[in-house]
Amino acid sequence: MAGFGNIRKGRRDAVENLQYTEGGDCPRCGGEAQPSTMTGYLMCSGCNHEWADPNHQSTSQRAPPPTYRQDAEMIEEFKKEVESGSLAGVLGVDNNLTEEQEASLGRLEDKWMSGMQGHFNTATEDRKPLMISFDDDDNIVSTEVAALTIVSNGFDGGEEIRLEYPGMGTEFYEFNVADPNGWRKGRTAKDTARSICNLINNNSNLVYANLDGVRISFELRDAKLKPESLVLFVDDPGGTDIVAEKNGVVLDARNVQDFEDYRSVVELVLEDGIISPSEDQLLWSMRQQLGIDDVYHIQMVLEICGDKALKECTACGNMAPLYPEYAAWYCQTCESWC
C-alpha cells in the first residue's frame, strides 16, 4: 500500500497550507498580505486569496465637462496635424485653390452624391456603396436596367415576377407568403413594394432592387452582365396590380394598342438578338391581344434582326437558330421546333 503514502502526504500538505494562522492578515488562512495586481486590493502570500484593502483611498477624479472652447481647440489641432502630414488636403482643410479648381470639385462632388442609386443594407448585401458611370461629357449615366411599379394593392393570388438572363436561368418570385421566394401584401402599395424589394435583394443573383415609393428599379449586380440581355416579366392574371417596364417601354400585353406598340416591344426583346422563354410568352400574349399571326411576327423579326435572331430553348436552355422558310426556330440538341 505504498502508493497511498503520497496521497496522504499531499493531503497533509494541503491542510498545512490552508490552515488558519492567527495573527495574520489573510481572512482565509491568516497569511501575510502583499500588494495585489488590482488597485485597492491585497493578496495573500500563502493562498493567493485577494481581498479589498480597507485602508485604500481612491484618487480618481471626475474630468471636467467639455466646453465649446476645448472642442474648437481640438479641431484646430487636428487640422494642423492633417496639414503637416501625408493626409494634407484630403479632408478639405487646404483652401488654397483657384476658383476653377473649387468649381470643378463642386461639380464632381455633386455628381457623386446625386449619382447614388437607391439604398441598401450593408449587413446583408455584398454591394459597393456607389454604382456610378459617366459618359464622355461627364454626365451621369443611369444604371437602371428595368423597373416595376405597384399601381394597385389588390393582389388576389397568381401574380408572378420573373428575372431572366440567357445562360443563367430564371428567377421566380410570386405573391405567396408561404413560399421562400414569395412576397407579402402590405397595408399599402408602398409596403407591398418594400416587401418585393427586400425579397429580390435577399435572393437575386442578377439584380439589385432600389425602392422609391411604389416604384422598384433594378440595376445589375455584375458589371459583366449586359443590360439589354436582362429580361423582366410580370404575370398578373387578375386586375392590373403591377407593371413592368424597360427602356421606357411598358411590358404588359394589355397595354398594347396597335402594331407599332408591338413592334416597339419586339425591338426591345431583340436588342441582344435572343428571345428568352419569358419574352416569348410576352410576345405571344401581345399577338393574341392584337390578333397578329406568327407569319407576320417572323417577318417583323427578320426586318429588325435578320435571320440571326436566336431563341432560348425551354427544354435544354441552348440557343435555337431561326429557319425563315419554316417560320420557326429549331433546337438541334432536342431535335424539336421551338
N, C-alpha and C positions, 0 to 999 in steps of 0.2 A: 504494500500500500504506500510505497514511497512516493508515488505520483501525486498523492493528495497533499503532500507536505507543502509544496509550492503554493497550492490554493489557500491552505490555512495561513501561510506566511503572508500572502497577498492580502488576505482579509485583515490580519493584524496590522499590516502597514496602513491599510485604508482607514482603519479605526483610529490609529495614531495620528494620521494626517488630518482627519476630520473631527477629532475630538475637541471639545471646547476647552480653551485655556483661559482661566480667569485672569483678569488684569490686562488683557489685550485690547486691541481696537476693533477687530472684526466682529460684527454681531453674530456671525455664524460659527467661527472656530476660535475666536479670541486672538487671532494672529496680528502681526504688526501691519499698520497701514502704510501705503506708499501712494504717490500720485498716480492717478488713472489717466488713460489717454483721452477721456472725455472731460471737458471743462466742468468743474463743480462736483466731481465725483472722486472717491478714493477707492483703492484696490488693495485687497489683502495679499500679502506676500506669500502666504501659505496655500490658500484655496482659491485665489484669484477672484474671490467674490467682490463685487463692486457695490458701493452704496453712496448716497448723497452726502457731500461734505457739509456738516452743519455750520461750519464757520465760513463757508464760501459767500462772497458778496459779488453780486453781478455788477459789471462795469459798463454794460451796454446802454447806449443812449439812443433815443429816437432821433432820427435825422430830421433836420428842419424841412418843412414842406417846400416844394419847388416854387419859384417865383417866375414871373414873366421875364425879368432881367436875366435870371440864370439860364432860362431856355434860349433867349436871344444870344447870350454869350456862347452857349454850346453850339448853336447853329453856325455862328461866325467862325468858331474854332474848327468845326467840321469842314466848312467851305475852304478855309486856309489849308487844311491838310489835303483836301482833294486837289486844289490848285497847284500845290507844290509837289504832288506825287504823280504817279503814272496815269491816274484817272482824271487828270486835268481836262476840263471841258466836257466830260462825259455827261455830267448831270446839269449842264446848262449854266454853270457858275461863271464861265468865261463869256462875258458880254461884249468883248471887243470884236464885233462883227460888223460888216458893212450892211447897208440896207438891203442890197441884193441877196446877201447870204441869209439874213433873217427872213426875208420873204420866201426864199427857196425852202428853208427849213420849215416855215409855217405851212407851205403847200404840201410838203412831204408828210408832216405830222397829220394834217387834215386828211390826206389820202389814206394813211394807215388807220386812223381812228374811224373814219366813215366807211372804210372798206371791210370792216369786220362783218362776217356773215353769221348771224344767229348767235345762239348761246349754247353752251354745252357744260356737262358735269365732268370736271377733271377727275373725280373719284371713280367714275365708271366708264369713261370714254378715253380711249387711247387716241388723242387727237391733238394736232398742233393748234395753238390758240388763234392763229391767223391763216386764212386761206385766201390770199390776195394775189391778183395778177394785173399787170398793167399793159396797155397797148403801146405802140410806138410814140404816141403823143402824151404819154404819162397819164392817161385816163384809166380809171379803174374798170376792169373787165369783170362783169358779174360771173360768179362761179355757179350760179343756179342752173341746173340742167332740166328740172321738171318741178311741178308743184301740184298740190292738192288743195281744194277749198271745200270746207264744210258749208253747204248752202242751206241745209235744213238738219235739224236734230231729230228727225223722225225715223231713225233706224229701226226696222222691224224684222231683221234677220236676212241672211243670204248675201249681205254686202261683203265684197272682197277686193283687196288691193294686191296687185302683182308687180314685182320688180324683177326685170329680166335683163340679162346680158349674154350675148352669144358666147357659147362655150363655158359659161359659168353657172348656168341653170336659172331656175326661177325661185323667187322668194314669195311665199303666200302669207298674207295677213287678212284676217277676217273678223267680222263682228261676232265674237263668241268669247264670253268671259271664261268659260271652262277650258278653252284651248290655250296652250302656251303661247301661241302666236296670234292670240285674239285680243282685240281691244274692247274696252267697256264704253257704254253710253253714259256720258256725264249729264249733269243737270242742265247745262247749256252747251251750245255748239263749241264754245271755246274750251270747255272741259273735255269734250269728246276729242277735239283736235289735239289737246295736250296728251291724252291717253294714246292716240295713234302715234304722235311724235315720239313719245318715250318708248313705245313698243318697237318702232323701227330702229331707233338709236341703239337699243339693247340687243337687237337680233340681226340687223342687216350687215352683210359683208360688202355691200355695193355703195351705199349712200349714207350721208349724214342728213338728219332731218332738223330743220330750223323752224321754230314756231313764231308766227306773227299774227296774233289774234286767232282767226279761224282759218288762216292760210298756212300750209306746211310746204316749205320749199326744200328741195333736195340738192345736195352737192356731192360729187363723187368722193369716195374715201381714198382712192388711189389715183395719183396724177397720171398713171399709165393708162387708165381707162379712158375711152373716147366718149365724150358727151353724146354724140349722135347715135351711139350704139346702145345707150341705156333705154330700156322700154318701161313705160309706166302704163298700167292698165287697171281700170276700175270696173268691176262688175256690180251694178246697182239695180237689181231686178225690180224693186218697188218704185217709189217716187224718187225724184232726183234729190238725193241727200248729200252726195259727194261728187265732185267734178275734178277730173284730171286735165292738166294742160302741159304742153311742151312747146317751147319757142313761140308762145302766144297763140297756139292752136289748141282749141278745146277738143279733148279726145273723148267724145260722147256721141254714140250713134244717134241719139235722139236730138242732137243739136244740129246735124247736117240738114241743109235746106235744098241744095241743088248739087249739080255735078262739080261745080267749082269748089264747093266745100269738100267734097270727096277727093278731088284732085289735090287739094292742099294737104290733106292727111296722107295720101299716097306719097307725095313728095317728101313729107316729113319721115314716113316709115322707111323710104328707100334712100335716106340720106347716107346711110352706111352700106347700102347695097344688099341688106339682109332683111328678110321678113321673118320675124320670130313667131312662135305659136300664138302668143297673146296679140301681137299685131295682126296676124292672120284672122284671128277671131274678131277683132275690132273692125277690120275691113269687111269681113263677111256680114257683120251686123249692119254696117252702113249700107252695103249693097242691098240687103233686104229692106232697109228703110226707104231707099230711093228707087228700088226696082232696077238695079243695074245688073246685067248678066255677066258671066265670067269672061266671055269673049271681049267685051268692052273693057273689062278690068285688065286683061292681058295686054290689050292694045295700049292702054294708058301706061302700064308698067314698061312696055317696050319704048314708048315715047320718052319716058323720064330716065330710065336706066339702061335701056337696051336689053340684050339677051344675057347680060352679065348678072342680073338680079338672082340672088340665091334665096332659098327658103330653108329654115332650120327644121329638120325632120322631127316630128313629135315623138317618134318611136325610139330613135337612136341618138338624136342630137346632132348628127352630121349635117353638112350643107348639101342640099339637093339643087342641081342646076335646072334652069328653065329650058323646056323644049317648046318653042313657039308654035311649031306645027301641030302639037297636041294641046296647046293652051294649058299646060300643066307643068309641074315640077316632078322629077323622078329621082328617088333616092337609090343610089347604086348599092349601098350597104344592105338596105332592107328589101331591095328589088320590088319597090312598090311606088305608086304615084302619091304625091303629097297634095 
